[in-house]
Amino acid sequence: MRTKLWITIAAFGLVLAAGTGAYVLATDGEVTVSSLCTPPASTAEYVAAYAPTVVIGTVSGPTRFISDAGDPSTGVQEATLTVEKTLKGPQQGDLDLSQSVTRTAQGTYTTAEPLYQPLVTGQRYAVAVLDRAQDGGRWVWGAERAPDETADERWTAAVAAKAILPTANCDDTRTVTSTPDPA
C-alpha cells in the first residue's frame, strides 16, 4: 500500500512540475499584473476632499456618448455644465465634462456608485471635478442630483468638512493578469 501511495504522489508531483514548467516556458517567465486603487468615494465629504473643484450647476447642452472600442456598452459621456455656484476651487463658468458610464439596453446611462450619477440634460447637480483636462474638458469625480437648496447645503457642508482621506488600502483593487505576446 505504501508503494502505491508514493508512486501516486511522485506522479502528481511530476505532472505539477511539468505543467508549471510549460507555463513558464510559454510565457517566457513574464507575467504582467495591473492594479487599480482609487481613493474612497463613499461619502460626499470624501468626494469633495479629493476633487480640486466642486460646483453646482445645470447640464445645459446635449450629452454625447463615445463608446469604448473594446465594449460598446461602456464609454464616456460628454456634457456641458452651466455653473451656478462654485463651492471649491477657482470660480467657474461653463464646464465641458467627461464621465465614464455604461449604456443600458433602454439607451440611458448608468454608473455603479451612488455619488457618481450620470449627468442628464436639464438636470441640476453637485459635481466634483478633477482638473485633469482631456480634450479641453474635465473628468467628473462625483455627481449627485441637486434639485433644491437642501442638496446645496449638503455639498457646502461636505466641502467645509475638509475630510481627511484615509490611506488607500486598496481593498477595492481589481487585478488583471496577462501574458506577453508570443511574438
Z-matrix of the N, CA and C atoms (Angstrom, degrees):
N
C 1 1.445
C 2 1.521 1 111.08
N 3 1.315 2 116.85 1 -39.13
C 4 1.458 3 120.41 2 179.98
C 5 1.521 4 111.43 3 -65.17
N 6 1.274 5 119.37 4 -37.04
C 7 1.454 6 122.15 5 -179.54
C 8 1.528 7 110.37 6 -64.36
N 9 1.342 8 117.86 7 -42.63
C 10 1.464 9 121.09 8 178.31
C 11 1.531 10 111.07 9 -61.88
N 12 1.330 11 116.30 10 -40.51
C 13 1.461 12 120.90 11 179.49
C 14 1.523 13 110.86 12 -63.27
N 15 1.332 14 117.17 13 -45.20
C 16 1.462 15 120.56 14 -179.85
C 17 1.527 16 111.21 15 -66.53
N 18 1.316 17 117.12 16 -37.68
C 19 1.471 18 120.14 17 178.23
C 20 1.534 19 109.67 18 -65.68
N 21 1.343 20 117.82 19 -40.98
C 22 1.466 21 121.76 20 178.97
C 23 1.521 22 110.60 21 -64.20
N 24 1.323 23 117.46 22 -44.90
C 25 1.466 24 121.57 23 179.15
C 26 1.530 25 110.44 24 -63.21
N 27 1.311 26 117.35 25 -43.21
C 28 1.468 27 121.13 26 179.44
C 29 1.526 28 110.79 27 -64.18
N 30 1.331 29 117.78 28 -42.21
C 31 1.468 30 121.12 29 179.24
C 32 1.537 31 110.46 30 -63.76
N 33 1.317 32 115.51 31 -42.98
C 34 1.462 33 119.90 32 178.24
C 35 1.523 34 110.36 33 -61.32
N 36 1.327 35 117.79 34 -45.43
C 37 1.462 36 122.52 35 178.79
C 38 1.522 37 111.62 36 -61.90
N 39 1.325 38 116.72 37 -39.78
C 40 1.462 39 121.18 38 179.35
C 41 1.533 40 110.83 39 -65.17
N 42 1.333 41 117.44 40 -44.12
C 43 1.462 42 121.44 41 178.41
C 44 1.530 43 110.13 42 -64.23
N 45 1.319 44 117.26 43 -42.98
C 46 1.461 45 121.36 44 179.01
C 47 1.527 46 110.75 45 -62.61
N 48 1.298 47 118.33 46 -45.61
C 49 1.462 48 122.19 47 179.57
C 50 1.530 49 110.77 48 -64.20
N 51 1.309 50 117.50 49 -41.65
C 52 1.465 51 120.87 50 179.54
C 53 1.528 52 110.66 51 -65.42
N 54 1.323 53 116.95 52 -42.00
C 55 1.467 54 120.27 53 178.81
C 56 1.514 55 111.53 54 -64.42
N 57 1.324 56 116.61 55 -42.67
C 58 1.467 57 120.78 56 178.43
C 59 1.521 58 110.49 57 -64.72
N 60 1.302 59 116.79 58 -43.36
C 61 1.472 60 120.93 59 178.61
C 62 1.518 61 111.70 60 -62.72
N 63 1.330 62 117.38 61 -42.15
C 64 1.470 63 120.65 62 178.46
C 65 1.527 64 110.73 63 -63.70
N 66 1.307 65 116.98 64 -40.44
C 67 1.467 66 120.38 65 178.72
C 68 1.527 67 110.84 66 -63.30
N 69 1.322 68 116.87 67 -46.45
C 70 1.461 69 120.90 68 -179.13
C 71 1.525 70 110.25 69 -63.64
N 72 1.325 71 118.12 70 -40.73
C 73 1.463 72 120.56 71 177.98
C 74 1.520 73 111.63 72 -66.29
N 75 1.320 74 117.45 73 -40.10
C 76 1.466 75 121.55 74 -178.23
C 77 1.530 76 111.54 75 -68.03
N 78 1.313 77 117.25 76 -29.72
C 79 1.470 78 120.13 77 -178.61
C 80 1.520 79 112.21 78 -102.79
N 81 1.305 80 117.08 79 9.48
C 82 1.462 81 121.65 80 -176.71
C 83 1.521 82 111.34 81 55.98
N 84 1.314 83 116.47 82 24.27
C 85 1.452 84 120.61 83 178.42
C 86 1.508 85 114.40 84 73.01
N 87 1.335 86 117.66 85 8.80
C 88 1.460 87 120.67 86 -178.13
C 89 1.517 88 110.52 87 -112.47
N 90 1.311 89 116.02 88 134.03
C 91 1.454 90 122.33 89 175.33
C 92 1.526 91 106.61 90 -132.10
N 93 1.329 92 116.63 91 129.44
C 94 1.457 93 120.81 92 -179.97
C 95 1.516 94 108.81 93 -100.68
N 96 1.320 95 117.08 94 127.14
C 97 1.454 96 121.92 95 179.35
C 98 1.527 97 107.85 96 -120.07
N 99 1.329 98 116.26 97 128.09
C 100 1.462 99 121.15 98 178.19
C 101 1.519 100 108.82 99 -118.69
N 102 1.316 101 116.64 100 134.82
C 103 1.459 102 120.91 101 179.80
C 104 1.517 103 110.03 102 -126.65
N 105 1.322 104 115.39 103 149.95
C 106 1.456 105 121.75 104 177.05
C 107 1.510 106 107.70 105 -123.79
N 108 1.311 107 116.59 106 123.70
C 109 1.455 108 121.38 107 179.13
C 110 1.515 109 107.74 108 -129.66
N 111 1.308 110 117.11 109 121.98
C 112 1.463 111 120.57 110 -176.79
C 113 1.521 112 110.76 111 -117.37
N 114 1.332 113 116.88 112 154.96
C 115 1.464 114 120.05 113 176.17
C 116 1.526 115 110.43 114 -65.41
N 117 1.308 116 118.01 115 159.24
C 118 1.460 117 119.96 116 -178.94
C 119 1.531 118 111.33 117 -65.54
N 120 1.327 119 115.50 118 142.68
C 121 1.461 120 121.40 119 178.51
C 122 1.524 121 109.89 120 -134.76
N 123 1.328 122 115.92 121 33.08
C 124 1.460 123 120.62 122 -174.67
C 125 1.523 124 113.78 123 -84.92
N 126 1.337 125 117.09 124 -16.16
C 127 1.465 126 119.74 125 179.60
C 128 1.526 127 109.38 126 -132.47
N 129 1.320 128 115.58 127 157.16
C 130 1.466 129 119.90 128 177.14
C 131 1.528 130 110.27 129 -60.67
N 132 1.314 131 117.32 130 -33.98
C 133 1.461 132 121.37 131 179.86
C 134 1.532 133 111.31 132 -63.90
N 135 1.334 134 117.31 133 -43.34
C 136 1.471 135 120.66 134 178.12
C 137 1.523 136 110.84 135 -66.85
N 138 1.328 137 116.85 136 -42.98
C 139 1.465 138 120.76 137 -179.84
C 140 1.530 139 109.28 138 -61.21
N 141 1.325 140 116.91 139 -46.17
C 142 1.462 141 121.42 140 -179.53
C 143 1.524 142 111.74 141 -66.41
N 144 1.322 143 117.45 142 -34.58
C 145 1.464 144 120.68 143 -179.11
C 146 1.527 145 111.14 144 -68.46
N 147 1.323 146 117.84 145 -37.12
C 148 1.468 147 120.76 146 -176.22
C 149 1.529 148 112.08 147 -79.19
N 150 1.324 149 117.39 148 -37.19
C 151 1.464 150 121.04 149 -175.94
C 152 1.522 151 111.24 150 -78.44
N 153 1.326 152 118.07 151 134.23
C 154 1.458 153 119.93 152 177.66
C 155 1.530 154 113.52 153 -74.54
N 156 1.327 155 117.33 154 -17.65
C 157 1.462 156 121.56 155 -179.91
C 158 1.521 157 109.71 156 -132.57
N 159 1.332 158 116.90 157 131.95
C 160 1.466 159 122.33 158 174.29
C 161 1.528 160 106.60 159 -131.17
N 162 1.333 161 115.48 160 126.95
C 163 1.466 162 120.75 161 -177.08
C 164 1.524 163 110.15 162 -135.70
N 165 1.326 164 114.91 163 164.31
C 166 1.463 165 121.53 164 171.14
C 167 1.515 166 106.36 165 -123.47
N 168 1.339 167 115.13 166 131.60
C 169 1.458 168 118.56 167 -178.66
C 170 1.510 169 111.59 168 -168.32
N 171 1.325 170 114.71 169 -177.32
C 172 1.463 171 122.49 170 -177.25
C 173 1.521 172 109.37 171 -116.75
N 174 1.326 173 115.66 172 136.78
C 175 1.461 174 120.60 173 176.08
C 176 1.523 175 106.61 174 -70.12
N 177 1.332 176 116.00 175 113.11
C 178 1.458 177 120.49 176 -170.48
C 179 1.517 178 113.98 177 -101.18
N 180 1.294 179 117.73 178 -27.75
C 181 1.459 180 119.31 179 -178.61
C 182 1.511 181 110.55 180 -106.13
N 183 1.311 182 116.43 181 166.48
C 184 1.460 183 118.34 182 177.11
C 185 1.533 184 110.41 183 -65.73
N 186 1.319 185 116.50 184 145.49
C 187 1.457 186 120.15 185 177.63
C 188 1.523 187 108.56 186 -85.65
N 189 1.311 188 115.44 187 155.15
C 190 1.456 189 121.46 188 -179.60
C 191 1.515 190 108.12 189 -132.45
N 192 1.329 191 117.83 190 136.43
C 193 1.456 192 123.01 191 -178.79
C 194 1.523 193 109.37 192 -107.15
N 195 1.323 194 116.40 193 128.14
C 196 1.459 195 122.12 194 175.68
C 197 1.521 196 106.57 195 -115.18
N 198 1.329 197 116.73 196 112.07
C 199 1.467 198 119.39 197 -174.34
C 200 1.523 199 111.58 198 -75.77
N 201 1.320 200 113.88 199 153.26
C 202 1.451 201 122.42 200 176.64
C 203 1.524 202 107.55 201 -75.63
N 204 1.306 203 117.62 202 136.65
C 205 1.468 204 121.08 203 -177.36
C 206 1.525 205 111.64 204 -61.33
N 207 1.318 206 117.98 205 -35.78
C 208 1.459 207 121.26 206 -177.71
C 209 1.517 208 114.15 207 -79.98
N 210 1.333 209 117.94 208 -26.85
C 211 1.459 210 122.49 209 -177.96
C 212 1.523 211 108.11 210 -147.16
N 213 1.349 212 117.76 211 100.08
C 214 1.458 213 120.09 212 -175.00
C 215 1.530 214 115.02 213 -64.60
N 216 1.340 215 118.44 214 -10.91
C 217 1.466 216 119.43 215 177.84
C 218 1.527 217 111.74 216 -83.85
N 219 1.327 218 117.20 217 -11.48
C 220 1.460 219 120.53 218 176.28
C 221 1.518 220 109.04 219 -115.89
N 222 1.309 221 115.63 220 158.36
C 223 1.458 222 118.82 221 178.54
C 224 1.506 223 112.05 222 169.69
N 225 1.322 224 114.97 223 -153.52
C 226 1.455 225 122.38 224 -176.37
C 227 1.517 226 109.14 225 -119.99
N 228 1.312 227 115.11 226 131.22
C 229 1.452 228 120.99 227 172.94
C 230 1.520 229 107.13 228 -100.33
N 231 1.313 230 115.88 229 132.20
C 232 1.456 231 120.35 230 177.20
C 233 1.516 232 108.78 231 -110.89
N 234 1.333 233 116.44 232 138.82
C 235 1.467 234 121.52 233 -177.57
C 236 1.519 235 109.32 234 -149.10
N 237 1.334 236 115.82 235 158.04
C 238 1.460 237 121.74 236 173.58
C 239 1.516 238 108.56 237 -108.96
N 240 1.323 239 115.81 238 129.42
C 241 1.457 240 122.11 239 179.96
C 242 1.527 241 108.56 240 -111.69
N 243 1.332 242 116.47 241 123.61
C 244 1.457 243 121.31 242 173.24
C 245 1.523 244 107.39 243 -88.12
N 246 1.326 245 116.45 244 113.99
C 247 1.463 246 122.52 245 -172.84
C 248 1.528 247 110.31 246 -79.90
N 249 1.328 248 114.88 247 129.49
C 250 1.466 249 122.04 248 175.20
C 251 1.523 250 110.68 249 -97.59
N 252 1.340 251 115.82 250 -40.82
C 253 1.469 252 121.17 251 -177.77
C 254 1.522 253 108.74 252 -138.46
N 255 1.313 254 116.18 253 137.79
C 256 1.463 255 121.46 254 170.87
C 257 1.518 256 106.93 255 -104.37
N 258 1.329 257 116.60 256 118.13
C 259 1.465 258 121.49 257 -178.44
C 260 1.522 259 112.02 258 -94.49
N 261 1.327 260 116.53 259 -25.57
C 262 1.463 261 121.04 260 -179.02
C 263 1.517 262 107.78 261 -151.53
N 264 1.331 263 115.51 262 139.93
C 265 1.455 264 120.20 263 178.44
C 266 1.515 265 111.55 264 92.69
N 267 1.332 266 116.21 265 -177.30
C 268 1.468 267 120.17 266 -178.83
C 269 1.526 268 111.52 267 -67.54
N 270 1.318 269 115.49 268 152.53
C 271 1.470 270 121.64 269 179.30
C 272 1.526 271 109.23 270 -54.54
N 273 1.317 272 116.76 271 137.43
C 274 1.462 273 121.60 272 -175.21
C 275 1.521 274 110.92 273 -121.64
N 276 1.338 275 115.86 274 150.15
C 277 1.468 276 122.51 275 170.51
C 278 1.517 277 107.41 276 -104.81
N 279 1.312 278 117.87 277 -130.32
C 280 1.458 279 120.39 278 174.43
C 281 1.525 280 109.46 279 -72.87
N 282 1.327 281 116.04 280 140.35
C 283 1.464 282 121.32 281 178.23
C 284 1.524 283 109.31 282 -119.59
N 285 1.321 284 116.73 283 131.44
C 286 1.463 285 121.44 284 170.50
C 287 1.516 286 106.13 285 -90.06
N 288 1.342 287 116.16 286 119.55
C 289 1.455 288 121.44 287 -172.76
C 290 1.519 289 111.65 288 -116.44
N 291 1.320 290 115.55 289 147.53
C 292 1.460 291 123.11 290 172.79
C 293 1.522 292 107.35 291 -118.34
N 294 1.334 293 116.32 292 140.98
C 295 1.459 294 121.11 293 -176.31
C 296 1.525 295 109.16 294 -145.44
N 297 1.336 296 116.59 295 129.60
C 298 1.465 297 120.73 296 176.41
C 299 1.519 298 109.47 297 -73.74
N 300 1.334 299 116.59 298 129.09
C 301 1.466 300 121.23 299 -178.48
C 302 1.525 301 110.00 300 -143.01
N 303 1.332 302 114.21 301 168.62
C 304 1.457 303 122.29 302 172.83
C 305 1.520 304 107.40 303 -117.54
N 306 1.313 305 116.84 304 133.11
C 307 1.466 306 121.55 305 179.86
C 308 1.528 307 108.68 306 -87.08
N 309 1.341 308 116.25 307 131.52
C 310 1.458 309 120.92 308 179.23
C 311 1.525 310 110.16 309 -87.69
N 312 1.326 311 116.83 310 169.53
C 313 1.466 312 121.64 311 177.89
C 314 1.525 313 111.52 312 -62.87
N 315 1.332 314 117.16 313 -25.39
C 316 1.459 315 121.87 314 179.76
C 317 1.531 316 112.29 315 -82.55
N 318 1.338 317 117.99 316 -2.47
C 319 1.455 318 121.20 317 179.52
C 320 1.517 319 114.03 318 88.08
N 321 1.328 320 117.61 319 3.30
C 322 1.462 321 121.03 320 175.86
C 323 1.531 322 107.90 321 -92.84
N 324 1.333 323 116.14 322 178.39
C 325 1.458 324 120.46 323 -178.77
C 326 1.515 325 110.27 324 -118.55
N 327 1.323 326 115.21 325 152.99
C 328 1.453 327 120.76 326 179.50
C 329 1.525 328 109.02 327 -141.96
N 330 1.319 329 115.03 328 161.01
C 331 1.461 330 122.38 329 174.38
C 332 1.524 331 107.12 330 -137.65
N 333 1.317 332 116.07 331 167.44
C 334 1.461 333 120.07 332 -176.20
C 335 1.525 334 113.78 333 -88.60
N 336 1.317 335 117.92 334 -20.69
C 337 1.462 336 121.31 335 -173.43
C 338 1.529 337 112.05 336 -102.47
N 339 1.333 338 118.45 337 137.54
C 340 1.460 339 120.74 338 178.87
C 341 1.532 340 113.67 339 -64.82
N 342 1.315 341 118.42 340 -27.71
C 343 1.465 342 121.35 341 178.94
C 344 1.532 343 111.32 342 -98.52
N 345 1.333 344 116.00 343 24.80
C 346 1.464 345 122.21 344 177.86
C 347 1.529 346 107.05 345 -139.98
N 348 1.323 347 114.85 346 63.07
C 349 1.464 348 120.28 347 -175.49
C 350 1.523 349 110.65 348 -81.52
N 351 1.334 350 117.36 349 142.50
C 352 1.465 351 120.15 350 178.42
C 353 1.528 352 110.87 351 -63.12
N 354 1.320 353 116.30 352 136.69
C 355 1.458 354 121.85 353 179.83
C 356 1.528 355 109.90 354 -76.23
N 357 1.337 356 116.37 355 132.86
C 358 1.466 357 122.77 356 -178.18
C 359 1.530 358 108.53 357 -122.17
N 360 1.320 359 116.67 358 132.72
C 361 1.460 360 121.46 359 179.97
C 362 1.522 361 110.85 360 -54.30
N 363 1.342 362 115.56 361 133.13
C 364 1.464 363 122.29 362 178.48
C 365 1.514 364 114.43 363 87.79
N 366 1.320 365 118.50 364 -8.97
C 367 1.467 366 121.95 365 -179.79
C 368 1.529 367 110.06 366 -94.34
N 369 1.328 368 115.08 367 152.27
C 370 1.469 369 122.67 368 -179.65
C 371 1.531 370 108.69 369 -101.23
N 372 1.336 371 116.40 370 138.44
C 373 1.468 372 121.88 371 -175.46
C 374 1.517 373 111.66 372 -140.24
N 375 1.332 374 114.61 373 154.78
C 376 1.457 375 122.25 374 160.47
C 377 1.524 376 104.11 375 -94.54
N 378 1.328 377 116.77 376 126.49
C 379 1.464 378 120.44 377 -174.89
C 380 1.520 379 109.79 378 -128.79
N 381 1.325 380 115.26 379 128.01
C 382 1.465 381 122.06 380 172.50
C 383 1.525 382 106.23 381 -96.53
N 384 1.327 383 115.65 382 127.36
C 385 1.459 384 120.87 383 -170.51
C 386 1.523 385 110.39 384 -120.59
N 387 1.323 386 115.31 385 134.43
C 388 1.457 387 120.63 386 171.84
C 389 1.516 388 107.30 387 -85.67
N 390 1.290 389 117.36 388 137.47
C 391 1.463 390 121.11 389 -175.91
C 392 1.522 391 112.96 390 -86.48
N 393 1.294 392 116.85 391 22.44
C 394 1.459 393 119.95 392 176.50
C 395 1.524 394 107.79 393 -90.90
N 396 1.310 395 116.24 394 108.18
C 397 1.460 396 120.61 395 -175.67
C 398 1.525 397 110.84 396 -72.28
N 399 1.309 398 114.91 397 142.12
C 400 1.462 399 121.94 398 173.01
C 401 1.511 400 105.79 399 -132.41
N 402 1.302 401 117.41 400 112.04
C 403 1.467 402 121.79 401 -178.59
C 404 1.530 403 111.21 402 53.67
N 405 1.324 404 117.46 403 39.87
C 406 1.456 405 121.46 404 178.19
C 407 1.513 406 113.86 405 86.77
N 408 1.327 407 118.92 406 -11.63
C 409 1.461 408 122.08 407 179.68
C 410 1.514 409 111.21 408 -104.42
N 411 1.314 410 115.50 409 -178.63
C 412 1.465 411 120.95 410 179.54
C 413 1.521 412 109.38 411 -128.60
N 414 1.324 413 115.60 412 157.54
C 415 1.464 414 121.35 413 -179.22
C 416 1.523 415 111.05 414 -89.22
N 417 1.318 416 115.61 415 138.61
C 418 1.456 417 122.78 416 174.40
C 419 1.522 418 107.98 417 -77.65
N 420 1.339 419 117.07 418 128.37
C 421 1.467 420 121.33 419 173.74
C 422 1.527 421 109.68 420 -96.72
N 423 1.320 422 117.10 421 -34.05
C 424 1.459 423 121.71 422 177.89
C 425 1.515 424 109.38 423 -154.99
N 426 1.321 425 116.17 424 147.50
C 427 1.470 426 120.69 425 178.05
C 428 1.525 427 108.59 426 -150.20
N 429 1.335 428 115.09 427 133.26
C 430 1.459 429 120.82 428 178.75
C 431 1.523 430 108.50 429 -140.93
N 432 1.328 431 115.88 430 135.14
C 433 1.467 432 119.42 431 178.63
C 434 1.522 433 108.99 432 -55.06
N 435 1.334 434 114.54 433 138.87
C 436 1.469 435 121.32 434 -178.85
C 437 1.522 436 107.98 435 -132.38
N 438 1.333 437 117.26 436 72.28
C 439 1.461 438 119.43 437 -174.13
C 440 1.530 439 114.42 438 -73.93
N 441 1.342 440 117.31 439 -15.57
C 442 1.472 441 118.67 440 -175.04
C 443 1.530 442 111.11 441 -149.42
N 444 1.315 443 115.46 442 -178.02
C 445 1.463 444 121.99 443 -177.96
C 446 1.531 445 112.80 444 -64.86
N 447 1.331 446 117.75 445 -24.55
C 448 1.467 447 120.20 446 178.53
C 449 1.527 448 110.27 447 -61.05
N 450 1.321 449 116.61 448 -42.89
C 451 1.465 450 120.66 449 177.98
C 452 1.524 451 110.59 450 -66.31
N 453 1.343 452 116.45 451 -39.03
C 454 1.464 453 120.00 452 177.33
C 455 1.528 454 110.23 453 -58.70
N 456 1.326 455 116.26 454 -44.78
C 457 1.462 456 121.22 455 179.96
C 458 1.520 457 111.37 456 -64.98
N 459 1.317 458 116.78 457 -40.28
C 460 1.476 459 121.43 458 179.34
C 461 1.527 460 110.27 459 -59.88
N 462 1.332 461 117.50 460 -46.55
C 463 1.462 462 120.80 461 -177.60
C 464 1.523 463 111.83 462 -76.15
N 465 1.313 464 117.99 463 -31.27
C 466 1.472 465 120.38 464 174.47
C 467 1.527 466 108.93 465 -63.46
N 468 1.335 467 116.82 466 -42.55
C 469 1.469 468 121.28 467 177.42
C 470 1.530 469 111.07 468 -66.57
N 471 1.325 470 117.88 469 -36.76
C 472 1.467 471 121.49 470 179.39
C 473 1.528 472 110.59 471 -63.56
N 474 1.327 473 116.33 472 -42.20
C 475 1.465 474 120.40 473 177.74
C 476 1.527 475 109.74 474 -66.51
N 477 1.336 476 117.07 475 -44.77
C 478 1.472 477 121.60 476 -178.15
C 479 1.523 478 112.30 477 -64.29
N 480 1.334 479 117.51 478 -26.91
C 481 1.467 480 120.95 479 -178.46
C 482 1.523 481 111.68 480 -64.54
N 483 1.327 482 117.99 481 -26.01
C 484 1.463 483 122.65 482 -178.73
C 485 1.523 484 110.88 483 45.89
N 486 1.313 485 114.55 484 54.19
C 487 1.464 486 121.27 485 -177.19
C 488 1.518 487 110.95 486 -56.76
N 489 1.304 488 114.79 487 144.12
C 490 1.460 489 121.16 488 174.95
C 491 1.521 490 106.31 489 -94.11
N 492 1.317 491 115.27 490 119.54
C 493 1.462 492 119.26 491 -179.11
C 494 1.519 493 109.61 492 -70.52
N 495 1.330 494 116.69 493 134.54
C 496 1.468 495 118.26 494 176.31
C 497 1.523 496 109.89 495 -67.98
N 498 1.305 497 115.72 496 157.44
C 499 1.455 498 119.98 497 175.95
C 500 1.515 499 108.19 498 -61.97
N 501 1.302 500 116.01 499 128.97
C 502 1.468 501 119.94 500 -179.45
C 503 1.520 502 108.86 501 -64.64
N 504 1.327 503 115.63 502 123.12
C 505 1.461 504 119.39 503 179.11
C 506 1.515 505 111.72 504 -104.44
N 507 1.318 506 116.48 505 2.60
C 508 1.453 507 123.51 506 174.27
C 509 1.528 508 113.47 507 59.06
N 510 1.333 509 117.12 508 33.07
C 511 1.460 510 119.91 509 174.45
C 512 1.519 511 110.97 510 -64.76
N 513 1.328 512 116.12 511 -25.51
C 514 1.456 513 121.16 512 -176.54
C 515 1.526 514 110.39 513 -102.35
N 516 1.323 515 116.22 514 37.09
C 517 1.451 516 121.17 515 -176.87
C 518 1.527 517 110.38 516 -84.42
N 519 1.320 518 115.34 517 134.83
C 520 1.459 519 120.66 518 172.06
C 521 1.515 520 106.77 519 -105.12
N 522 1.315 521 116.98 520 127.93
C 523 1.451 522 120.84 521 -178.66
C 524 1.517 523 109.17 522 -115.97
N 525 1.312 524 115.57 523 132.04
C 526 1.447 525 122.00 524 177.80
C 527 1.516 526 106.89 525 -119.94
N 528 1.311 527 116.41 526 127.61
C 529 1.448 528 120.68 527 179.31
C 530 1.522 529 108.71 528 -111.76
N 531 1.304 530 116.09 529 131.63
C 532 1.464 531 119.16 530 179.11
C 533 1.520 532 109.18 531 -139.75
N 534 1.315 533 115.08 532 156.23
C 535 1.454 534 120.27 533 178.28
C 536 1.513 535 108.48 534 -98.55
N 537 1.322 536 117.69 535 155.95
C 538 1.458 537 120.08 536 179.62
C 539 1.524 538 111.49 537 -68.77
N 540 1.319 539 116.94 538 160.55
C 541 1.463 540 121.62 539 176.17
C 542 1.522 541 109.47 540 -65.41
N 543 1.328 542 117.17 541 141.68
C 544 1.471 543 119.88 542 -176.56
C 545 1.520 544 113.26 543 -74.01
N 546 1.286 545 120.33 544 1.64
C 547 1.473 546 122.90 545 -176.11
C 548 1.483 547 114.27 546 -61.33
